[in-house]
């Protein structure tokens, strides 16, 4: 860390075990300078706070590719904050590049053909020891990022988009944490779209709670116990015997062998439970608010089409909702809206006001 603290630029990536554990955690942290590559093992290092100091240091530029997931993991697991971000994927989207995957960008923007072995994307990064080829894959995720950053800086300068990019990088640095706590009412999101009856929903609730308990007990993601389709099929068929379980679509022999008894018990309990009342539907939105938002959304699509970028590069839907709800009349009224920083306000502010004023016939 003392060596890295002297570097003006660090390329960073992380690997997590989301496909293999009940609670996701960061299992590998890759750091590259312009001259050397490092891999940190957060499962073996008790105190990673020196790395947090580097991430927070505004004098050191941190280069990521698609930083959001990595920043969420680093904030969730260690409370780290990041300043001075450069995201090569965000930069590519601002420049209107369509193929924004790391491999595609390396191939198109760097002369040397760089192999990217996607077979390692599903590796269990929590296992130890990690195979050498997995470590090499992880190393390559940051090895070329400094050079790719330089290519993207040149393209942003060429298009006159650097200030826009810096504003977006600043916004992306403050990524909010996602609430990953288990929602005991989450079964409604599974059952309502499938048109289950209230009695079937009672069975689904018991199966949903059972799956979560089994996943936590086995330290595995819930979908690896049983996926949503199997839960729905069980709720619909309400099996009573092991033989009935074999008729349930999607239910494998291993699932029947491992979980058959507890699944049948959950179905029986669901039959006996009082049928749950569905949650109240969300309050209908103000029609005038929706009309303003729709007009702003149409403007965003047109602006993105003219620029040759995806619509959310122009401005986020969240910012459009905030603008529609505020009903601004002047540029001053638009100040302080999340997602509408100084560059966007100066670039699009008048056009946004024009859309709303035209809607009002002014």
C-alpha positions, 0 to 999 in steps of 0.5 A: 500500500505504501508503494501504491500510495505514490502512484497517480493512477490505479486500476481496480477490479473485484471478484465476488462469490454471488453465485456460490454463497447465501451472502455475497462478499468480495473475495478478490481485489485486483490492483494494477499500476502502469507497471505492475499487477497485484491481487489482494486476498480479502479472505486472508487480510484482516485489515484492509483499511490502508486500501480504503485510504487509497480509494478515498484519496482524491489525488489518485485516479481510480480506473474501473470498468463498470464500477457500480457492482465493485463499489457496492461490494467495497462499500457494503463489506468494508465501508469504503468510499471512493473519490476520483473515479474513471470508468472506462465503460461509462466513458465508452457509453458517453462516446456512443460506442456500442460494444462496451464489454471489456473484451470488445473495447480492448480489441477495438481500441488497443492494437494488440489482440487480447484474449478474454476467457469468459469461461472464468466469469462463473468461477467460485472466487471464494474457494482457496486455493484459486487455480492459476488460470483463474488468477490470470483471468483476474489479473487481466481484468485490470492489467490493460485498464490504464492503457484503455483509460488513455484511449478513452481520454483521447476519445472523450477529448476528441468529442469534447465530452470530458466535462460530461464524463467527469460529472458522471464519474462523480455521480457514480462514485456515490453509488447507494447501497442496495438493501439486500435484507430478506423480504418475507413478503417477496413471494407476492412478486413471484405469485402475482404475475403468475396469477396464483389464487390466494390459496396457492399464495398461502402455499407459495409463502410457506415454500418461499420461507422454506427456501430462504431458510435452506439457503441460509443453512447451506450457505448457497444462493436461494435460486440454487435450492429451488428457482422461482418456477419450481416454487410456483409449480409446487404451489399450483400442484400442491403435492401430497406424496413423494410420488406427486413431487415427481410430477412437478415440472422442474423438480429434480430427483436431487431436490426431491431426495434432499428437500422432499419431506420439508417441501411436503410439510410446507405445502401442508402448512400452506393449505392450513394457513389462512389465505393471505390478503394481497398488498394494496396496489400503489397509489395512482400517480397524478395524471399531470405529473405523468404527462410531464414525465412522459413529455420529458421522456420523449425529449430524452429519446430524441436527444439520445437519438441525435447524439447516438447514445443510449437514453440514460446517458443523457439523463436518468429516469429518476432525474426526469421524475424529480423534474416533473414533480418539481414543476420548474419555471427557471433554471434556478428551480432545477438546481440541486436535482440528483442526476442534473449536475452543473454540466447537464443543467447548463447543457439541457436545462433550457431544453427541459424548461421548454418541454414543460412550458410547451406542455402548458401551452406557454 
